[in-house]
Amino acid sequence: MDLKRASQIISSPKEIEVTYHGVPVRLIHTNQKTNTVSVKTDPNSNDIMVLPVEELEEGESRE
């Protein structure tokens, strides 16, 4: 994935599946300076991870 697509997914009204090494993640914020994306792995947690954008994979979108 690249930062442009990650930003599009964040802004999308659709829920688009994204995974990090097979683990579903929710994209929160992109950082162009470090080429990373802040993500959540658990919707019930406030824990945020910062991951390299190129290691994220896009799945299918859901309405």
DSSP file (Angstrom, degrees, kcal/mol; ACC not computed):
  #  RESIDUE AA STRUCTURE BP1 BP2  ACC     N-H-->O    O-->H-N    N-H-->O    O-->H-N    TCO  KAPPA ALPHA  PHI   PSI    X-CA   Y-CA   Z-CA
    1    1 A M              0   0    0      0, 0.0     2,-0.3     0, 0.0    55,-0.2   0.000 360.0 360.0 360.0 157.5    0.0    0.0    0.0
    2    2 A D     >  -     0   0    0      1,-0.1     4,-2.3    52,-0.1     5,-0.2  -0.790 360.0-104.0-121.5 170.7    1.1    3.6   -0.4
    3    3 A L  H  > S+     0   0    0     -2,-0.3     4,-2.5     1,-0.2     5,-0.2   0.853 117.3  56.7 -63.6 -35.8    0.3    6.8    1.6
    4    4 A K  H  > S+     0   0    0      1,-0.2     4,-1.9     2,-0.2    -1,-0.2   0.940 110.9  43.2 -61.3 -46.3   -2.1    8.1   -1.0
    5    5 A R  H  > S+     0   0    0      1,-0.2     4,-2.4     2,-0.2    -2,-0.2   0.895 111.4  54.7 -67.7 -38.8   -4.2    5.0   -0.9
    6    6 A A  H  X S+     0   0    0     -4,-2.3     4,-2.2     1,-0.2    -1,-0.2   0.912 108.6  49.0 -59.8 -42.0   -4.0    4.9    2.9
    7    7 A S  H  X S+     0   0    0     -4,-2.5     4,-2.0     1,-0.2    -1,-0.2   0.889 109.8  52.0 -64.3 -39.2   -5.4    8.5    3.1
    8    8 A Q  H  X S+     0   0    0     -4,-1.9     4,-1.0     1,-0.2    -2,-0.2   0.903 109.3  49.7 -62.9 -41.3   -8.2    7.5    0.7
    9    9 A I  H  < S+     0   0    0     -4,-2.4     3,-0.5     1,-0.2    -2,-0.2   0.907 109.1  51.6 -65.0 -42.0   -9.2    4.6    2.9
   10   10 A I  H  < S+     0   0    0     -4,-2.2    -1,-0.2     1,-0.2    -2,-0.2   0.896 114.9  42.9 -60.6 -40.4   -9.2    6.8    6.0
   11   11 A S  H  < S+     0   0    0     -4,-2.0    -1,-0.2    -5,-0.1    -2,-0.2   0.605  91.5 110.3 -81.8 -12.4  -11.5    9.3    4.2
   12   12 A S     <  -     0   0    0     -4,-1.0     4,-0.1    -3,-0.5    -3,-0.0  -0.368  62.4-147.2 -70.6 138.8  -13.8    6.7    2.7
   13   13 A P  S    S+     0   0    0      0, 0.0     2,-0.2     0, 0.0    -1,-0.1   0.698  82.0  81.2 -73.8 -17.7  -17.3    6.3    3.9
   14   14 A K  S    S-     0   0    0      1,-0.0     2,-0.7    -5,-0.0    49,-0.2  -0.546  89.6-116.4 -84.7 152.6  -17.0    2.6    3.2
   15   15 A E  E     -A   62   0A   0     47,-2.0    47,-3.5    -2,-0.2     2,-0.5  -0.822  34.9-167.3 -88.1 115.0  -15.3    0.1    5.5
   16   16 A I  E     -A   61   0A   0     -2,-0.7    45,-0.2    45,-0.3     2,-0.2  -0.914  20.2-123.0-110.5 125.6  -12.3   -1.2    3.6
   17   17 A E  E     +     0   0A   0     43,-2.4    42,-4.1    -2,-0.5     2,-0.4  -0.463  33.5 176.7 -69.7 129.2  -10.4   -4.2    5.0
   18   18 A V  E     -AB  58  25A   0      7,-0.6     7,-2.7    40,-0.3     2,-0.3  -0.997   6.2-167.9-132.4 138.8   -6.7   -3.6    5.7
   19   19 A T  E     -AB  57  24A   0     38,-2.8    38,-2.7    -2,-0.4     2,-0.5  -0.919  17.6-153.4-127.5 155.2   -4.4   -6.1    7.2
   20   20 A Y  E >  S-AB  56  23A   0      3,-2.5     3,-1.8    -2,-0.3    36,-0.1  -0.960  89.8 -24.6-124.6 108.3   -0.8   -6.0    8.6
   21   21 A H  T 3  S-     0   0    0     34,-0.7    -1,-0.1    -2,-0.5    35,-0.1   0.888 130.4 -47.6  50.7  42.6    0.8   -9.5    8.3
   22   22 A G  T 3  S+     0   0    0      1,-0.2    -1,-0.3    35,-0.0    -4,-0.0   0.342 114.7 117.9  86.6  -6.7   -2.7  -11.0    8.2
   23   23 A V  E <   -B   20   0A   0     -3,-1.8    -3,-2.5     1,-0.0    -1,-0.2  -0.833  68.4-119.7 -97.1 125.1   -4.0   -9.1   11.2
   24   24 A P  E     -B   19   0A   0      0, 0.0     2,-0.3     0, 0.0    -5,-0.3  -0.384  37.6-178.6 -62.6 136.5   -7.0   -6.7   10.6
   25   25 A V  E     -B   18   0A   0     -7,-2.7    -7,-0.6    -2,-0.1     2,-0.5  -0.944  25.1-135.4-134.1 156.6   -6.2   -3.1   11.4
   26   26 A R  E     -C   40   0B   0     14,-2.8    14,-2.1    -2,-0.3     2,-0.2  -0.967  26.7-129.7-112.2 122.9   -8.1    0.2   11.2
   27   27 A L  E     +C   39   0B   0     -2,-0.5    12,-0.2    12,-0.2     3,-0.1  -0.513  32.9 166.9 -75.6 137.0   -6.2    3.1    9.7
   28   28 A I  E     -     0   0B   0     10,-3.2     2,-0.3     1,-0.4    11,-0.2   0.753  58.8  -5.7-114.3 -47.3   -6.2    6.3   11.8
   29   29 A H  E     -C   38   0B   0      9,-1.3     9,-3.2     2,-0.0    -1,-0.4  -0.996  54.6-137.8-157.0 143.4   -3.6    8.8   10.5
   30   30 A T  E     -C   37   0B   0     -2,-0.3     2,-0.5     7,-0.2     7,-0.2  -0.810   8.0-157.2-104.8 151.0   -0.9    8.9    7.8
   31   31 A N  E  >> -C   36   0B   0      5,-2.7     5,-1.6    -2,-0.3     4,-1.1  -0.934   4.8-171.8-128.0 106.9    2.6   10.5    8.3
   32   32 A Q  T  45S+     0   0    0     -2,-0.5    -1,-0.1     1,-0.2   -29,-0.1   0.818  83.2  59.5 -68.8 -31.4    4.3   11.6    5.1
   33   33 A K  T  45S+     0   0    0      1,-0.2    -1,-0.2     2,-0.1    -2,-0.0   0.870 120.1  25.9 -66.3 -36.1    7.6   12.4    6.7
   34   34 A T  T  45S-     0   0    0     -3,-0.3    -1,-0.2     2,-0.1    -2,-0.2   0.435 101.1-126.2-107.5  -1.5    8.1    8.9    8.1
   35   35 A N  T  <5 +     0   0    0     -4,-1.1    18,-1.9     1,-0.2    19,-0.4   0.899  68.0 127.6  56.2  43.8    6.0    7.0    5.5
   36   36 A T  E   < -CD  31  52B   0     -5,-1.6    -5,-2.7    16,-0.2     2,-0.4  -0.805  50.9-143.2-126.8 166.8    4.0    5.4    8.3
   37   37 A V  E     -CD  30  51B   0     14,-2.6    14,-2.7    -2,-0.3     2,-0.4  -0.999  15.4-133.4-131.7 133.9    0.3    4.9    9.3
   38   38 A S  E     +CD  29  50B   0     -9,-3.2   -10,-3.2    -2,-0.4    -9,-1.3  -0.739  38.1 175.7 -82.9 132.8   -1.2    5.0   12.8
   39   39 A V  E     -CD  27  49B   0     10,-3.1    10,-2.8    -2,-0.4     2,-0.4  -0.919  29.6-138.8-137.7 160.4   -3.5    2.1   13.2
   40   40 A K  E     -C   26   0B   0    -14,-2.1   -14,-2.8    -2,-0.3     8,-0.1  -0.962   7.7-172.7-115.2 139.0   -5.7    0.3   15.8
   41   41 A T  S    S+     0   0    0      6,-0.4    -1,-0.1    -2,-0.4     7,-0.1   0.636  79.9  43.0-100.3 -19.4   -5.9   -3.5   15.9
   42   42 A D    >   -     0   0    0      5,-0.3     3,-1.9     3,-0.1    -1,-0.3  -0.972  66.1-155.4-130.6 116.5   -8.7   -3.6   18.5
   43   43 A P  T 3  S+     0   0    0      0, 0.0    -1,-0.1     0, 0.0   -18,-0.0   0.714  97.1  56.1 -64.0 -18.6  -11.7   -1.3   18.2
   44   44 A N  T 3  S+     0   0    0      2,-0.0     2,-0.3     0, 0.0     0, 0.0   0.355 100.4  73.5 -93.6   5.8  -12.3   -1.6   21.9
   45   45 A S    <   -     0   0    0     -3,-1.9    -3,-0.1     2,-0.1     0, 0.0  -0.850  68.2-145.2-119.6 154.2   -8.8   -0.4   22.8
   46   46 A N        +     0   0    0     -2,-0.3     2,-0.2     2,-0.1    -1,-0.1   0.387  62.8 123.4 -93.0   1.9   -7.1    3.0   22.8
   47   47 A D        -     0   0    0     -5,-0.1     2,-0.4     1,-0.0    -6,-0.4  -0.455  43.1-167.2 -68.8 130.8   -3.8    1.4   21.8
   48   48 A I        -     0   0    0     -2,-0.2     2,-0.3    -8,-0.1    -8,-0.2  -0.969   4.9-160.5-122.2 135.2   -2.4    2.7   18.6
   49   49 A M  E     -D   39   0B   0    -10,-2.8   -10,-3.1    -2,-0.4     2,-0.6  -0.862  12.2-140.7-110.7 148.6    0.5    1.3   16.6
   50   50 A V  E     +D   38   0B   0     -2,-0.3   -12,-0.2   -12,-0.2    -2,-0.0  -0.953  30.5 178.8-110.0 120.3    2.6    3.1   14.0
   51   51 A L  E     -D   37   0B   0    -14,-2.7   -14,-2.6    -2,-0.6     2,-0.3  -0.871  36.9 -98.7-124.6 151.3    3.4    0.9   11.0
   52   52 A P  E >   -D   36   0B   0      0, 0.0     3,-1.7     0, 0.0   -16,-0.2  -0.530  32.6-137.3 -65.3 129.0    5.3    1.2    7.7
   53   53 A V  G >  S+     0   0    0    -18,-1.9     3,-1.7    -2,-0.3   -17,-0.1   0.828  99.2  63.0 -61.0 -33.5    2.7    1.9    5.1
   54   54 A E  G 3  S+     0   0    0    -19,-0.4    -1,-0.3     1,-0.3   -18,-0.1   0.649  96.5  59.7 -70.1 -12.1    4.3   -0.5    2.6
   55   55 A E  G <  S+     0   0    0     -3,-1.7   -34,-0.7     2,-0.0     2,-0.3   0.444  86.8  95.1 -92.5  -0.4    3.6   -3.5    4.9
   56   56 A L  E <   -A   20   0A   0     -3,-1.7     2,-0.4    -4,-0.2   -36,-0.2  -0.696  60.2-156.4 -91.0 143.5   -0.2   -2.9    4.9
   57   57 A E  E     -A   19   0A   0    -38,-2.7   -38,-2.8    -2,-0.3     2,-0.4  -0.972   9.9-134.6-123.5 135.4   -2.4   -4.9    2.5
   58   58 A E  E     -A   18   0A   0     -2,-0.4   -40,-0.3   -40,-0.2     3,-0.1  -0.682  24.0-180.0 -88.2 137.0   -5.8   -3.8    1.3
   59   59 A G  E     -     0   0A   0    -42,-4.1     2,-0.2    -2,-0.4    -1,-0.1   0.064  42.9 -44.0-105.9-139.6   -8.6   -6.3    1.2
   60   60 A E  E     -     0   0A   0    -44,-0.1   -43,-2.4    -2,-0.1     2,-0.3  -0.610  53.1-118.1 -96.0 155.2  -12.2   -5.9    0.1
   61   61 A S  E     -A   16   0A   0    -45,-0.2     2,-0.4    -2,-0.2   -45,-0.3  -0.655  22.7-156.4 -90.5 150.1  -14.6   -3.0    0.8
   62   62 A R  E      A   15   0A   0    -47,-3.5   -47,-2.0    -2,-0.3     0, 0.0  -0.975 360.0 360.0-126.1 140.7  -17.8   -3.5    2.8
   63   63 A E              0   0    0     -2,-0.4   -47,-0.1   -49,-0.2    -1,-0.1   0.459 360.0 360.0 -76.8 360.0  -20.8   -1.2    2.7
